[in-house]
Amino acid sequence: MIMITLGYYPFSNSALSASLPRDNSAFVSTRVDWKETSEAHVFKADLPGLKKEEVKVEIEDDRVIRISSERNVEKEDKNDQWHRVERSSGKFVRKFRLPENAKMDQVKASMENGVLTVTVPKEEIKKPEVKSIEISG
């Protein structure tokens, strides 16, 4: 816990910078929503501050969607005096194994206002053909 009294900083810039936790957990464990509609599996991830060029969406092992990115730590200047560090940095990777009905060759991804949307269309579920058998006797 860091205690700062108004107008007085009981440690130097380097001590403050060293004592502030660089908690990367918020970015590293980026939350992803996955919903299934009648037409597709839809993934949404909040990635504020990232450009689409900094995000990768890949397919692994035929049925695994892999979403990854990295946010670098801001460069520190010796003369900077940090008062609070809450923005997270680091790498994250999220993987999701999709069911057999996913059309992995038609995956689409878009990014708007820091929200990544990955859409994986679904194959139509074929209804089993029913053939009536006449019962004799």
N, C-alpha and C positions, 0 to 999 in steps of 0.2 A: 504494500500500500504506500502511495506517495502522498505526503502531506505538504501542501504549499500554502503558506499564509499570504494574504493579499499584500503585494508590493515587496515581498522578501522571498528570495529563492535560496534555500539553505545549501545548495550544491551548485557546482559549476556546470557549464553546458555539457561537457563530456560525461559528467556523472548523471545528469538528467537523461541524456540520450542512452546511456548504458543501463539506467534503471528502469526505463520504460519497456514494458513487455512488447515484443513483436509477435503478437498473437495472430497466427496465420489461419487459425481454425475456421474462421468464417468463409474464407475463400477456398481453402483446401476441401472443405466439406460442402461445397456449393450444392444447394438443394435443387432437385429436379422434379417437376411434376410429370407424371405419365398417366395419360388417360387413353382409354380405348373407346372409339366410336364404332358405329356400324361399318364405316368405310376405312378407318385407319387407326394406327397407334400414334399418339401425338405427345411429344416431349417438349417441355418448356423449362428453360433455365434462366434465372436472373444473373446476368453478367455485366453489372454496371461498370462503365469506364473502359470496357474492352471493345476493340474494333473487330469486325468479322474476320480480318486477316490474322488476328491473334488467337482464334478459336479453331480447333480441329474437330471434325465429325468424321469418324472412320467406321468401317465395318470389319470386324474380326471374326474369324472362324464361321463364316457364313450367316450367323444369326445373332451376333453381338454388336450392338451399337456402342461406340466408344466416343465420349465427348471429353475433350481436354483443352487446357490452356495454361498460361502462366502470366502472373502479374508481378512485375519486378518491383523491388524496394526502391523508393525514391532515393536518389543520391544525396548524401549528407555532406554539408559543408562544415568545416571546423567552427565557423563563426555562427552557425545556425543554433538557435535556442528553441528546443522543442518543448511545448507545453502539454501536448497530448498527441498520442499516436493511436488511432482507432481503425484506420483503414488497413485492410489486410492485404498481404501479398503472398506469393508462393505459387506452387503448381497444384492443379487438381486434375483428377481423372475419374470419370464416372462411367461404368459399364452396365449395360442392360441386355440380358438374353431375351430375345423375342421368340414368340411361339411360331409354330410351323406355318400359320396362315399369313405371315408377314411377307410382303413382296420386297425382298431386300435389294432387288435390282432397280427399284423405283423410289428410293429414299430421296427426300428433298429437305433442304435446310435453309432457313432465312433468319436474319437478325435485324431487329428494329428496336430502337430506343433501349438498347442493352438487354433485350430479351431474345434468347435463341429459341427458335421453334424448329423441331425436327419432326417431319411427318413421314411415316412408313405406311403406305397403303396396305390393305388386307385383301387376300384372295377371297372370293365368294365361297361360302361354305356350301358344298354340294350336298343337297338333300339326298339321302339314300333312295335308290329306286326301289319301289315296293311292287312286288309281283305276287298276285294272289294265286294260291294253289287250291285247286278244287279238291275237296275231301270226298273220297268215295266210300261207299258202303252204307 
